[in-house]
């Protein structure tokens, strides 16, 4: 039984990449419970691929927010929406 506790702790502390990406949108929009958000942050801090994905997602969201405040070329906006659509994210 000695192995069970560390294993449980690992599962609690470290969500898988799949789990993390499932929460990506909610994390960015701050819709997660504090403890879930915390686990997410910890995972991304030491997982390069999830960090890159988060940065890319965050950058796209920021770009979309900026779109509402200034005039961007139509094709750039279209590009961004296409980018989101390809990843199954609806704007
Ligand atoms: Zn990961």
PDB file of the backbone (N, CA, C, O) and the ligand in Angstrom, with CONECT records:
HET     ZN  A 101       1
ATOM      1  N   UNK A   1       0.814  -1.219   0.000  1.00  0.00           N
ATOM      2  CA  UNK A   1       0.000   0.000   0.000  1.00  0.00           C
ATOM      3  C   UNK A   1       0.852   1.275   0.000  1.00  0.00           C
ATOM      4  O   UNK A   1       0.344   2.372  -0.231  1.00  0.00           O
ATOM      5  N   UNK A   2       2.136   1.113   0.259  1.00  0.00           N
ATOM      6  CA  UNK A   2       2.967   2.320   0.374  1.00  0.00           C
ATOM      7  C   UNK A   2       3.055   3.087  -0.939  1.00  0.00           C
ATOM      8  O   UNK A   2       3.291   4.295  -0.957  1.00  0.00           O
ATOM      9  N   UNK A   3       2.861   2.362  -2.034  1.00  0.00           N
ATOM     10  CA  UNK A   3       2.974   3.028  -3.329  1.00  0.00           C
ATOM     11  C   UNK A   3       1.737   3.846  -3.692  1.00  0.00           C
ATOM     12  O   UNK A   3       1.798   4.741  -4.536  1.00  0.00           O
ATOM     13  N   UNK A   4       0.617   3.529  -3.045  1.00  0.00           N
ATOM     14  CA  UNK A   4      -0.644   4.140  -3.472  1.00  0.00           C
ATOM     15  C   UNK A   4      -0.694   5.644  -3.208  1.00  0.00           C
ATOM     16  O   UNK A   4      -1.123   6.416  -4.065  1.00  0.00           O
ATOM     17  N   UNK A   5      -0.257   6.050  -2.027  1.00  0.00           N
ATOM     18  CA  UNK A   5      -0.356   7.467  -1.676  1.00  0.00           C
ATOM     19  C   UNK A   5       0.401   8.387  -2.648  1.00  0.00           C
ATOM     20  O   UNK A   5      -0.162   9.369  -3.133  1.00  0.00           O
ATOM     21  N   UNK A   6       1.666   8.075  -2.931  1.00  0.00           N
ATOM     22  CA  UNK A   6       2.376   8.939  -3.896  1.00  0.00           C
ATOM     23  C   UNK A   6       1.716   8.923  -5.269  1.00  0.00           C
ATOM     24  O   UNK A   6       1.695   9.934  -5.970  1.00  0.00           O
ATOM     25  N   UNK A   7       1.182   7.773  -5.643  1.00  0.00           N
ATOM     26  CA  UNK A   7       0.527   7.664  -6.942  1.00  0.00           C
ATOM     27  C   UNK A   7      -0.711   8.547  -6.991  1.00  0.00           C
ATOM     28  O   UNK A   7      -0.942   9.259  -7.969  1.00  0.00           O
ATOM     29  N   UNK A   8      -1.509   8.492  -5.922  1.00  0.00           N
ATOM     30  CA  UNK A   8      -2.706   9.326  -5.835  1.00  0.00           C
ATOM     31  C   UNK A   8      -2.322  10.803  -5.875  1.00  0.00           C
ATOM     32  O   UNK A   8      -2.961  11.618  -6.542  1.00  0.00           O
ATOM     33  N   UNK A   9      -1.264  11.116  -5.143  1.00  0.00           N
ATOM     34  CA  UNK A   9      -0.835  12.515  -5.098  1.00  0.00           C
ATOM     35  C   UNK A   9      -0.403  12.984  -6.479  1.00  0.00           C
ATOM     36  O   UNK A   9      -0.681  14.112  -6.888  1.00  0.00           O
ATOM     37  N   UNK A  10       0.277  12.100  -7.181  1.00  0.00           N
ATOM     38  CA  UNK A  10       0.724  12.434  -8.528  1.00  0.00           C
ATOM     39  C   UNK A  10      -0.465  12.717  -9.440  1.00  0.00           C
ATOM     40  O   UNK A  10      -0.450  13.658 -10.233  1.00  0.00           O
ATOM     41  N   UNK A  11      -1.486  11.889  -9.313  1.00  0.00           N
ATOM     42  CA  UNK A  11      -2.672  12.077 -10.140  1.00  0.00           C
ATOM     43  C   UNK A  11      -3.385  13.383  -9.797  1.00  0.00           C
ATOM     44  O   UNK A  11      -3.905  14.071 -10.675  1.00  0.00           O
ATOM     45  N   UNK A  12      -3.401  13.712  -8.503  1.00  0.00           N
ATOM     46  CA  UNK A  12      -4.058  14.946  -8.075  1.00  0.00           C
ATOM     47  C   UNK A  12      -3.262  16.176  -8.508  1.00  0.00           C
ATOM     48  O   UNK A  12      -3.823  17.190  -8.924  1.00  0.00           O
ATOM     49  N   UNK A  13      -1.939  16.055  -8.399  1.00  0.00           N
ATOM     50  CA  UNK A  13      -1.091  17.216  -8.636  1.00  0.00           C
ATOM     51  C   UNK A  13      -0.800  17.459 -10.116  1.00  0.00           C
ATOM     52  O   UNK A  13      -0.627  18.597 -10.552  1.00  0.00           O
ATOM     53  N   UNK A  14      -0.748  16.363 -10.877  1.00  0.00           N
ATOM     54  CA  UNK A  14      -0.319  16.508 -12.255  1.00  0.00           C
ATOM     55  C   UNK A  14      -1.345  15.988 -13.250  1.00  0.00           C
ATOM     56  O   UNK A  14      -1.386  14.794 -13.549  1.00  0.00           O
ATOM     57  N   UNK A  15      -2.156  16.877 -13.751  1.00  0.00           N
ATOM     58  CA  UNK A  15      -3.092  16.453 -14.795  1.00  0.00           C
ATOM     59  C   UNK A  15      -2.323  16.071 -16.059  1.00  0.00           C
ATOM     60  O   UNK A  15      -1.230  16.584 -16.298  1.00  0.00           O
ATOM     61  N   UNK A  16      -2.877  15.189 -16.855  1.00  0.00           N
ATOM     62  CA  UNK A  16      -2.221  14.826 -18.111  1.00  0.00           C
ATOM     63  C   UNK A  16      -2.337  15.971 -19.109  1.00  0.00           C
ATOM     64  O   UNK A  16      -3.138  16.889 -18.935  1.00  0.00           O
ATOM     65  N   UNK A  17      -1.521  15.898 -20.158  1.00  0.00           N
ATOM     66  CA  UNK A  17      -1.585  16.917 -21.209  1.00  0.00           C
ATOM     67  C   UNK A  17      -2.996  16.986 -21.792  1.00  0.00           C
ATOM     68  O   UNK A  17      -3.503  18.062 -22.107  1.00  0.00           O
ATOM     69  N   UNK A  18      -3.610  15.827 -21.924  1.00  0.00           N
ATOM     70  CA  UNK A  18      -4.956  15.765 -22.490  1.00  0.00           C
ATOM     71  C   UNK A  18      -5.939  16.510 -21.598  1.00  0.00           C
ATOM     72  O   UNK A  18      -6.776  17.277 -22.073  1.00  0.00           O
ATOM     73  N   UNK A  19      -5.819  16.268 -20.296  1.00  0.00           N
ATOM     74  CA  UNK A  19      -6.709  16.937 -19.336  1.00  0.00           C
ATOM     75  C   UNK A  19      -6.499  18.442 -19.370  1.00  0.00           C
ATOM     76  O   UNK A  19      -7.446  19.228 -19.353  1.00  0.00           O
ATOM     77  N   UNK A  20      -5.226  18.816 -19.420  1.00  0.00           N
ATOM     78  CA  UNK A  20      -4.879  20.231 -19.440  1.00  0.00           C
ATOM     79  C   UNK A  20      -5.491  20.937 -20.649  1.00  0.00           C
ATOM     80  O   UNK A  20      -6.066  22.019 -20.527  1.00  0.00           O
ATOM     81  N   UNK A  21      -5.358  20.308 -21.818  1.00  0.00           N
ATOM     82  CA  UNK A  21      -5.853  20.953 -23.025  1.00  0.00           C
ATOM     83  C   UNK A  21      -7.370  21.030 -23.059  1.00  0.00           C
ATOM     84  O   UNK A  21      -7.952  21.895 -23.714  1.00  0.00           O
ATOM     85  N   UNK A  22      -7.989  20.119 -22.349  1.00  0.00           N
ATOM     86  CA  UNK A  22      -9.443  20.123 -22.225  1.00  0.00           C
ATOM     87  C   UNK A  22      -9.918  21.359 -21.452  1.00  0.00           C
ATOM     88  O   UNK A  22     -11.008  21.877 -21.694  1.00  0.00           O
ATOM     89  N   UNK A  23      -9.083  21.816 -20.523  1.00  0.00           N
ATOM     90  CA  UNK A  23      -9.439  22.958 -19.682  1.00  0.00           C
ATOM     91  C   UNK A  23      -8.887  24.275 -20.218  1.00  0.00           C
ATOM     92  O   UNK A  23      -9.083  25.332 -19.618  1.00  0.00           O
ATOM     93  N   UNK A  24      -8.197  24.199 -21.352  1.00  0.00           N
ATOM     94  CA  UNK A  24      -7.478  25.362 -21.858  1.00  0.00           C
ATOM     95  C   UNK A  24      -8.355  26.612 -21.963  1.00  0.00           C
ATOM     96  O   UNK A  24      -8.014  27.665 -21.424  1.00  0.00           O
ATOM     97  N   UNK A  25      -9.471  26.488 -22.652  1.00  0.00           N
ATOM     98  CA  UNK A  25     -10.339  27.652 -22.874  1.00  0.00           C
ATOM     99  C   UNK A  25     -10.864  28.211 -21.553  1.00  0.00           C
ATOM    100  O   UNK A  25     -10.901  29.424 -21.350  1.00  0.00           O
ATOM    101  N   UNK A  26     -11.272  27.301 -20.653  1.00  0.00           N
ATOM    102  CA  UNK A  26     -11.795  27.730 -19.358  1.00  0.00           C
ATOM    103  C   UNK A  26     -10.721  28.405 -18.519  1.00  0.00           C
ATOM    104  O   UNK A  26     -10.985  29.356 -17.784  1.00  0.00           O
ATOM    105  N   UNK A  27      -9.493  27.887 -18.649  1.00  0.00           N
ATOM    106  CA  UNK A  27      -8.382  28.485 -17.917  1.00  0.00           C
ATOM    107  C   UNK A  27      -8.124  29.911 -18.401  1.00  0.00           C
ATOM    108  O   UNK A  27      -7.997  30.838 -17.601  1.00  0.00           O
ATOM    109  N   UNK A  28      -8.050  30.068 -19.703  1.00  0.00           N
ATOM    110  CA  UNK A  28      -7.770  31.382 -20.280  1.00  0.00           C
ATOM    111  C   UNK A  28      -8.871  32.375 -19.916  1.00  0.00           C
ATOM    112  O   UNK A  28      -8.600  33.553 -19.684  1.00  0.00           O
ATOM    113  N   UNK A  29     -10.112  31.894 -19.868  1.00  0.00           N
ATOM    114  CA  UNK A  29     -11.236  32.780 -19.556  1.00  0.00           C
ATOM    115  C   UNK A  29     -11.523  32.844 -18.060  1.00  0.00           C
ATOM    116  O   UNK A  29     -12.490  33.466 -17.621  1.00  0.00           O
ATOM    117  N   UNK A  30     -10.651  32.177 -17.278  1.00  0.00           N
ATOM    118  CA  UNK A  30     -10.747  32.247 -15.818  1.00  0.00           C
ATOM    119  C   UNK A  30     -12.058  31.661 -15.296  1.00  0.00           C
ATOM    120  O   UNK A  30     -12.671  32.209 -14.379  1.00  0.00           O
ATOM    121  N   UNK A  31     -12.476  30.551 -15.883  1.00  0.00           N
ATOM    122  CA  UNK A  31     -13.719  29.906 -15.468  1.00  0.00           C
ATOM    123  C   UNK A  31     -13.493  28.703 -14.554  1.00  0.00           C
ATOM    124  O   UNK A  31     -14.446  28.025 -14.172  1.00  0.00           O
ATOM    125  N   UNK A  32     -12.235  28.438 -14.205  1.00  0.00           N
ATOM    126  CA  UNK A  32     -11.927  27.235 -13.431  1.00  0.00           C
ATOM    127  C   UNK A  32     -11.940  27.509 -11.938  1.00  0.00           C
ATOM    128  O   UNK A  32     -11.704  28.634 -11.497  1.00  0.00           O
ATOM    129  N   UNK A  33     -12.223  26.446 -11.150  1.00  0.00           N
ATOM    130  CA  UNK A  33     -12.048  26.540  -9.708  1.00  0.00           C
ATOM    131  C   UNK A  33     -10.583  26.824  -9.421  1.00  0.00           C
ATOM    132  O   UNK A  33      -9.704  26.460 -10.202  1.00  0.00           O
ATOM    133  N   UNK A  34     -10.331  27.470  -8.307  1.00  0.00           N
ATOM    134  CA  UNK A  34      -8.962  27.872  -7.977  1.00  0.00           C
ATOM    135  C   UNK A  34      -8.002  26.684  -7.958  1.00  0.00           C
ATOM    136  O   UNK A  34      -6.877  26.795  -8.445  1.00  0.00           O
ATOM    137  N   UNK A  35      -8.434  25.543  -7.397  1.00  0.00           N
ATOM    138  CA  UNK A  35      -7.513  24.406  -7.294  1.00  0.00           C
ATOM    139  C   UNK A  35      -7.236  23.775  -8.656  1.00  0.00           C
ATOM    140  O   UNK A  35      -6.123  23.321  -8.919  1.00  0.00           O
ATOM    141  N   UNK A  36      -8.238  23.748  -9.512  1.00  0.00           N
ATOM    142  CA  UNK A  36      -8.040  23.216 -10.866  1.00  0.00           C
ATOM    143  C   UNK A  36      -7.126  24.140 -11.655  1.00  0.00           C
ATOM    144  O   UNK A  36      -6.216  23.697 -12.357  1.00  0.00           O
ATOM    145  N   UNK A  37      -7.386  25.413 -11.526  1.00  0.00           N
ATOM    146  CA  UNK A  37      -6.569  26.419 -12.198  1.00  0.00           C
ATOM    147  C   UNK A  37      -5.113  26.321 -11.747  1.00  0.00           C
ATOM    148  O   UNK A  37      -4.185  26.479 -12.539  1.00  0.00           O
ATOM    149  N   UNK A  38      -4.943  26.055 -10.455  1.00  0.00           N
ATOM    150  CA  UNK A  38      -3.621  25.924  -9.867  1.00  0.00           C
ATOM    151  C   UNK A  38      -2.872  24.729 -10.446  1.00  0.00           C
ATOM    152  O   UNK A  38      -1.697  24.827 -10.799  1.00  0.00           O
ATOM    153  N   UNK A  39      -3.576  23.592 -10.539  1.00  0.00           N
ATOM    154  CA  UNK A  39      -2.961  22.380 -11.097  1.00  0.00           C
ATOM    155  C   UNK A  39      -2.596  22.602 -12.550  1.00  0.00           C
ATOM    156  O   UNK A  39      -1.553  22.153 -13.025  1.00  0.00           O
ATOM    157  N   UNK A  40      -3.474  23.303 -13.244  1.00  0.00           N
ATOM    158  CA  UNK A  40      -3.217  23.616 -14.642  1.00  0.00           C
ATOM    159  C   UNK A  40      -1.930  24.432 -14.776  1.00  0.00           C
ATOM    160  O   UNK A  40      -1.057  24.128 -15.589  1.00  0.00           O
ATOM    161  N   UNK A  41      -1.844  25.467 -13.960  1.00  0.00           N
ATOM    162  CA  UNK A  41      -0.684  26.360 -14.015  1.00  0.00           C
ATOM    163  C   UNK A  41       0.609  25.595 -13.738  1.00  0.00           C
ATOM    164  O   UNK A  41       1.630  25.810 -14.393  1.00  0.00           O
ATOM    165  N   UNK A  42       0.541  24.693 -12.745  1.00  0.00           N
ATOM    166  CA  UNK A  42       1.722  23.904 -12.389  1.00  0.00           C
ATOM    167  C   UNK A  42       2.159  23.008 -13.548  1.00  0.00           C
ATOM    168  O   UNK A  42       3.348  22.873 -13.836  1.00  0.00           O
ATOM    169  N   UNK A  43       1.178  22.405 -14.198  1.00  0.00           N
ATOM    170  CA  UNK A  43       1.497  21.518 -15.317  1.00  0.00           C
ATOM    171  C   UNK A  43       2.174  22.312 -16.443  1.00  0.00           C
ATOM    172  O   UNK A  43       3.223  21.917 -16.952  1.00  0.00           O
ATOM    173  N   UNK A  44       1.565  23.417 -16.811  1.00  0.00           N
ATOM    174  CA  UNK A  44       2.077  24.222 -17.916  1.00  0.00           C
ATOM    175  C   UNK A  44       3.477  24.746 -17.614  1.00  0.00           C
ATOM    176  O   UNK A  44       4.294  24.926 -18.517  1.00  0.00           O
ATOM    177  N   UNK A  45       3.747  24.992 -16.303  1.00  0.00           N
ATOM    178  CA  UNK A  45       5.047  25.531 -15.905  1.00  0.00           C
ATOM    179  C   UNK A  45       6.196  24.584 -16.258  1.00  0.00           C
ATOM    180  O   UNK A  45       7.311  25.029 -16.530  1.00  0.00           O
ATOM    181  N   UNK A  46       5.916  23.265 -16.252  1.00  0.00           N
ATOM    182  CA  UNK A  46       7.005  22.330 -16.543  1.00  0.00           C
ATOM    183  C   UNK A  46       6.753  21.493 -17.782  1.00  0.00           C
ATOM    184  O   UNK A  46       7.484  20.536 -18.037  1.00  0.00           O
ATOM    185  N   UNK A  47       5.725  21.836 -18.564  1.00  0.00           N
ATOM    186  CA  UNK A  47       5.424  21.075 -19.787  1.00  0.00           C
ATOM    187  C   UNK A  47       5.523  22.006 -20.994  1.00  0.00           C
ATOM    188  O   UNK A  47       4.653  22.846 -21.222  1.00  0.00           O
ATOM    189  N   UNK A  48       6.592  21.841 -21.754  1.00  0.00           N
ATOM    190  CA  UNK A  48       6.870  22.748 -22.858  1.00  0.00           C
ATOM    191  C   UNK A  48       5.783  22.738 -23.933  1.00  0.00           C
ATOM    192  O   UNK A  48       5.418  23.789 -24.460  1.00  0.00           O
ATOM    193  N   UNK A  49       5.272  21.559 -24.254  1.00  0.00           N
ATOM    194  CA  UNK A  49       4.313  21.506 -25.357  1.00  0.00           C
ATOM    195  C   UNK A  49       2.992  22.173 -24.964  1.00  0.00           C
ATOM    196  O   UNK A  49       2.364  22.849 -25.779  1.00  0.00           O
ATOM    197  N   UNK A  50       2.576  21.976 -23.704  1.00  0.00           N
ATOM    198  CA  UNK A  50       1.340  22.614 -23.247  1.00  0.00           C
ATOM    199  C   UNK A  50       1.529  24.122 -23.111  1.00  0.00           C
ATOM    200  O   UNK A  50       0.608  24.901 -23.359  1.00  0.00           O
ATOM    201  N   UNK A  51       2.730  24.517 -22.715  1.00  0.00           N
ATOM    202  CA  UNK A  51       3.023  25.948 -22.590  1.00  0.00           C
ATOM    203  C   UNK A  51       2.956  26.622 -23.953  1.00  0.00           C
ATOM    204  O   UNK A  51       2.387  27.704 -24.101  1.00  0.00           O
ATOM    205  N   UNK A  52       3.548  25.963 -24.947  1.00  0.00           N
ATOM    206  CA  UNK A  52       3.538  26.507 -26.307  1.00  0.00           C
ATOM    207  C   UNK A  52       2.106  26.630 -26.818  1.00  0.00           C
ATOM    208  O   UNK A  52       1.739  27.613 -27.462  1.00  0.00           O
ATOM    209  N   UNK A  53       1.311  25.613 -26.515  1.00  0.00           N
ATOM    210  CA  UNK A  53      -0.088  25.600 -26.949  1.00  0.00           C
ATOM    211  C   UNK A  53      -0.860  26.723 -26.269  1.00  0.00           C
ATOM    212  O   UNK A  53      -1.649  27.420 -26.908  1.00  0.00           O
ATOM    213  N   UNK A  54      -0.627  26.894 -24.962  1.00  0.00           N
ATOM    214  CA  UNK A  54      -1.292  27.951 -24.209  1.00  0.00           C
ATOM    215  C   UNK A  54      -0.917  29.326 -24.748  1.00  0.00           C
ATOM    216  O   UNK A  54      -1.777  30.185 -24.945  1.00  0.00           O
ATOM    217  N   UNK A  55       0.387  29.522 -24.985  1.00  0.00           N
ATOM    218  CA  UNK A  55       0.857  30.804 -25.510  1.00  0.00           C
ATOM    219  C   UNK A  55       0.193  31.136 -26.838  1.00  0.00           C
ATOM    220  O   UNK A  55      -0.225  32.267 -27.083  1.00  0.00           O
ATOM    221  N   UNK A  56       0.108  30.126 -27.679  1.00  0.00           N
ATOM    222  CA  UNK A  56      -0.488  30.298 -28.993  1.00  0.00           C
ATOM    223  C   UNK A  56      -1.974  30.654 -28.862  1.00  0.00           C
ATOM    224  O   UNK A  56      -2.479  31.549 -29.540  1.00  0.00           O
ATOM    225  N   UNK A  57      -2.639  29.942 -27.991  1.00  0.00           N
ATOM    226  CA  UNK A  57      -4.070  30.176 -27.767  1.00  0.00           C
ATOM    227  C   UNK A  57      -4.296  31.574 -27.190  1.00  0.00           C
ATOM    228  O   UNK A  57      -5.140  32.336 -27.660  1.00  0.00           O
ATOM    229  N   UNK A  58      -3.506  31.882 -26.150  1.00  0.00           N
ATOM    230  CA  UNK A  58      -3.611  33.181 -25.489  1.00  0.00           C
ATOM    231  C   UNK A  58      -3.369  34.320 -26.479  1.00  0.00           C
ATOM    232  O   UNK A  58      -4.074  35.329 -26.475  1.00  0.00           O
ATOM    233  N   UNK A  59      -2.355  34.135 -27.326  1.00  0.00           N
ATOM    234  CA  UNK A  59      -2.027  35.137 -28.329  1.00  0.00           C
ATOM    235  C   UNK A  59      -3.180  35.371 -29.285  1.00  0.00           C
ATOM    236  O   UNK A  59      -3.457  36.504 -29.678  1.00  0.00           O
ATOM    237  N   UNK A  60      -3.843  34.297 -29.653  1.00  0.00           N
ATOM    238  CA  UNK A  60      -4.961  34.400 -30.576  1.00  0.00           C
ATOM    239  C   UNK A  60      -6.138  35.113 -29.930  1.00  0.00           C
ATOM    240  O   UNK A  60      -6.785  35.951 -30.558  1.00  0.00           O
ATOM    241  N   UNK A  61      -6.414  34.781 -28.681  1.00  0.00           N
ATOM    242  CA  UNK A  61      -7.508  35.427 -27.955  1.00  0.00           C
ATOM    243  C   UNK A  61      -7.232  36.920 -27.805  1.00  0.00           C
ATOM    244  O   UNK A  61      -8.119  37.751 -28.001  1.00  0.00           O
ATOM    245  N   UNK A  62      -5.987  37.249 -27.453  1.00  0.00           N
ATOM    246  CA  UNK A  62      -5.613  38.658 -27.314  1.00  0.00           C
ATOM    247  C   UNK A  62      -5.816  39.403 -28.628  1.00  0.00           C
ATOM    248  O   UNK A  62      -6.300  40.534 -28.659  1.00  0.00           O
ATOM    249  N   UNK A  63      -5.434  38.737 -29.704  1.00  0.00           N
ATOM    250  CA  UNK A  63      -5.568  39.340 -31.025  1.00  0.00           C
ATOM    251  C   UNK A  63      -7.042  39.619 -31.323  1.00  0.00           C
ATOM    252  O   UNK A  63      -7.388  40.675 -31.854  1.00  0.00           O
ATOM    253  N   UNK A  64      -7.893  38.674 -30.981  1.00  0.00           N
ATOM    254  CA  UNK A  64      -9.325  38.845 -31.219  1.00  0.00           C
ATOM    255  C   UNK A  64      -9.878  40.001 -30.396  1.00  0.00           C
ATOM    256  O   UNK A  64     -10.699  40.779 -30.882  1.00  0.00           O
ATOM    257  N   UNK A  65      -9.426  40.111 -29.149  1.00  0.00           N
ATOM    258  CA  UNK A  65      -9.879  41.221 -28.302  1.00  0.00           C
ATOM    259  C   UNK A  65      -9.437  42.546 -28.899  1.00  0.00           C
ATOM    260  O   UNK A  65     -10.192  43.519 -28.907  1.00  0.00           O
ATOM    261  N   UNK A  66      -8.188  42.577 -29.405  1.00  0.00           N
ATOM    262  CA  UNK A  66      -7.682  43.789 -30.024  1.00  0.00           C
ATOM    263  C   UNK A  66      -8.500  44.168 -31.255  1.00  0.00           C
ATOM    264  O   UNK A  66      -8.663  45.349 -31.564  1.00  0.00           O
ATOM    265  N   UNK A  67      -9.003  43.173 -31.940  1.00  0.00           N
ATOM    266  CA  UNK A  67      -9.764  43.413 -33.160  1.00  0.00           C
ATOM    267  C   UNK A  67     -10.959  44.331 -32.911  1.00  0.00           C
ATOM    268  O   UNK A  67     -11.384  45.079 -33.791  1.00  0.00           O
ATOM    269  N   UNK A  68     -11.491  44.254 -31.688  1.00  0.00           N
ATOM    270  CA  UNK A  68     -12.691  45.039 -31.391  1.00  0.00           C
ATOM    271  C   UNK A  68     -12.340  46.501 -31.137  1.00  0.00           C
ATOM    272  O   UNK A  68     -13.213  47.369 -31.155  1.00  0.00           O
ATOM    273  N   UNK A  69     -11.056  46.767 -30.899  1.00  0.00           N
ATOM    274  CA  UNK A  69     -10.664  48.120 -30.527  1.00  0.00           C
ATOM    275  C   UNK A  69     -10.020  48.894 -31.661  1.00  0.00           C
ATOM    276  O   UNK A  69      -9.872  50.113 -31.579  1.00  0.00           O
ATOM    277  N   UNK A  70      -9.642  48.202 -32.705  1.00  0.00           N
ATOM    278  CA  UNK A  70      -9.013  48.924 -33.810  1.00  0.00           C
ATOM    279  C   UNK A  70      -9.351  48.223 -35.121  1.00  0.00           C
ATOM    280  O   UNK A  70      -9.829  47.089 -35.137  1.00  0.00           O
ATOM    281  N   UNK A  71      -9.093  48.921 -36.206  1.00  0.00           N
ATOM    282  CA  UNK A  71      -9.402  48.365 -37.517  1.00  0.00           C
ATOM    283  C   UNK A  71      -8.260  47.505 -38.017  1.00  0.00           C
ATOM    284  O   UNK A  71      -7.189  48.011 -38.351  1.00  0.00           O
ATOM    285  N   UNK A  72      -8.489  46.218 -38.068  1.00  0.00           N
ATOM    286  CA  UNK A  72      -7.503  45.310 -38.644  1.00  0.00           C
ATOM    287  C   UNK A  72      -7.960  44.929 -40.045  1.00  0.00           C
ATOM    288  O   UNK A  72      -9.151  44.947 -40.357  1.00  0.00           O
ATOM    289  N   UNK A  73      -6.981  44.585 -40.884  1.00  0.00           N
ATOM    290  CA  UNK A  73      -7.361  44.123 -42.223  1.00  0.00           C
ATOM    291  C   UNK A  73      -8.304  42.924 -42.138  1.00  0.00           C
ATOM    292  O   UNK A  73      -8.109  42.030 -41.314  1.00  0.00           O
ATOM    293  N   UNK A  74      -9.313  42.912 -42.983  1.00  0.00           N
ATOM    294  CA  UNK A  74     -10.307  41.840 -42.952  1.00  0.00           C
ATOM    295  C   UNK A  74      -9.684  40.456 -43.062  1.00  0.00           C
ATOM    296  O   UNK A  74     -10.117  39.516 -42.396  1.00  0.00           O
ATOM    297  N   UNK A  75      -8.660  40.337 -43.911  1.00  0.00           N
ATOM    298  CA  UNK A  75      -8.084  39.008 -44.136  1.00  0.00           C
ATOM    299  C   UNK A  75      -7.362  38.497 -42.897  1.00  0.00           C
ATOM    300  O   UNK A  75      -7.284  37.287 -42.681  1.00  0.00           O
ATOM    301  N   UNK A  76      -6.830  39.414 -42.075  1.00  0.00           N
ATOM    302  CA  UNK A  76      -6.178  38.989 -40.848  1.00  0.00           C
ATOM    303  C   UNK A  76      -7.209  38.458 -39.848  1.00  0.00           C
ATOM    304  O   UNK A  76      -6.989  37.440 -39.191  1.00  0.00           O
ATOM    305  N   UNK A  77      -8.322  39.158 -39.749  1.00  0.00           N
ATOM    306  CA  UNK A  77      -9.409  38.710 -38.879  1.00  0.00           C
ATOM    307  C   UNK A  77      -9.902  37.343 -39.344  1.00  0.00           C
ATOM    308  O   UNK A  77     -10.113  36.432 -38.544  1.00  0.00           O
ATOM    309  N   UNK A  78     -10.079  37.228 -40.643  1.00  0.00           N
ATOM    310  CA  UNK A  78     -10.546  35.973 -41.219  1.00  0.00           C
ATOM    311  C   UNK A  78      -9.558  34.834 -40.925  1.00  0.00           C
ATOM    312  O   UNK A  78      -9.947  33.708 -40.614  1.00  0.00           O
ATOM    313  N   UNK A  79      -8.285  35.168 -41.033  1.00  0.00           N
ATOM    314  CA  UNK A  79      -7.202  34.215 -40.743  1.00  0.00           C
ATOM    315  C   UNK A  79      -7.308  33.697 -39.317  1.00  0.00           C
ATOM    316  O   UNK A  79      -7.186  32.498 -39.065  1.00  0.00           O
ATOM    317  N   UNK A  80      -7.535  34.614 -38.398  1.00  0.00           N
ATOM    318  CA  UNK A  80      -7.617  34.269 -36.982  1.00  0.00           C
ATOM    319  C   UNK A  80      -8.824  33.377 -36.713  1.00  0.00           C
ATOM    320  O   UNK A  80      -8.726  32.382 -35.995  1.00  0.00           O
ATOM    321  N   UNK A  81      -9.946  33.739 -37.290  1.00  0.00           N
ATOM    322  CA  UNK A  81     -11.154  32.934 -37.104  1.00  0.00           C
ATOM    323  C   UNK A  81     -10.958  31.536 -37.679  1.00  0.00           C
ATOM    324  O   UNK A  81     -11.434  30.548 -37.120  1.00  0.00           O
ATOM    325  N   UNK A  82     -10.246  31.470 -38.809  1.00  0.00           N
ATOM    326  CA  UNK A  82      -9.952  30.185 -39.441  1.00  0.00           C
ATOM    327  C   UNK A  82      -9.061  29.341 -38.536  1.00  0.00           C
ATOM    328  O   UNK A  82      -9.255  28.135 -38.389  1.00  0.00           O
ATOM    329  N   UNK A  83      -8.082  30.008 -37.934  1.00  0.00           N
ATOM    330  CA  UNK A  83      -7.161  29.365 -36.988  1.00  0.00           C
ATOM    331  C   UNK A  83      -7.935  28.738 -35.838  1.00  0.00           C
ATOM    332  O   UNK A  83      -7.672  27.599 -35.452  1.00  0.00           O
ATOM    333  N   UNK A  84      -8.873  29.471 -35.303  1.00  0.00           N
ATOM    334  CA  UNK A  84      -9.674  28.976 -34.182  1.00  0.00           C
ATOM    335  C   UNK A  84     -10.575  27.821 -34.605  1.00  0.00           C
ATOM    336  O   UNK A  84     -10.748  26.845 -33.876  1.00  0.00           O
ATOM    337  N   UNK A  85     -11.138  27.954 -35.789  1.00  0.00           N
ATOM    338  CA  UNK A  85     -12.045  26.942 -36.287  1.00  0.00           C
ATOM    339  C   UNK A  85     -11.323  25.610 -36.472  1.00  0.00           C
ATOM    340  O   UNK A  85     -11.844  24.542 -36.150  1.00  0.00           O
ATOM    341  N   UNK A  86     -10.082  25.717 -37.011  1.00  0.00           N
ATOM    342  CA  UNK A  86      -9.268  24.523 -37.238  1.00  0.00           C
ATOM    343  C   UNK A  86      -9.003  23.776 -35.936  1.00  0.00           C
ATOM    344  O   UNK A  86      -8.874  22.551 -35.929  1.00  0.00           O
ATOM    345  N   UNK A  87      -8.924  24.512 -34.849  1.00  0.00           N
ATOM    346  CA  UNK A  87      -8.646  23.905 -33.546  1.00  0.00           C
ATOM    347  C   UNK A  87      -9.903  23.616 -32.753  1.00  0.00           C
ATOM    348  O   UNK A  87      -9.834  23.263 -31.576  1.00  0.00           O
ATOM    349  N   UNK A  88     -11.046  23.762 -33.390  1.00  0.00           N
ATOM    350  CA  UNK A  88     -12.298  23.421 -32.731  1.00  0.00           C
ATOM    351  C   UNK A  88     -12.729  24.432 -31.687  1.00  0.00           C
ATOM    352  O   UNK A  88     -13.532  24.125 -30.806  1.00  0.00           O
ATOM    353  N   UNK A  89     -12.192  25.642 -31.788  1.00  0.00           N
ATOM    354  CA  UNK A  89     -12.580  26.701 -30.859  1.00  0.00           C
ATOM    355  C   UNK A  89     -13.546  27.642 -31.569  1.00  0.00           C
ATOM    356  O   UNK A  89     -13.231  28.169 -32.635  1.00  0.00           O
ATOM    357  N   UNK A  90     -14.697  27.849 -30.992  1.00  0.00           N
ATOM    358  CA  UNK A  90     -15.624  28.783 -31.609  1.00  0.00           C
ATOM    359  C   UNK A  90     -15.470  30.146 -30.972  1.00  0.00           C
ATOM    360  O   UNK A  90     -15.459  30.275 -29.748  1.00  0.00           O
ATOM    361  N   UNK A  91     -15.353  31.153 -31.800  1.00  0.00           N
ATOM    362  CA  UNK A  91     -15.126  32.505 -31.292  1.00  0.00           C
ATOM    363  C   UNK A  91     -16.394  33.069 -30.671  1.00  0.00           C
ATOM    364  O   UNK A  91     -16.393  34.202 -30.189  1.00  0.00           O
TER     365      UNK A  91
HETATM  366 ZN    ZN A 101       1.487  18.882 -20.992  1.00  0.00          ZN
END
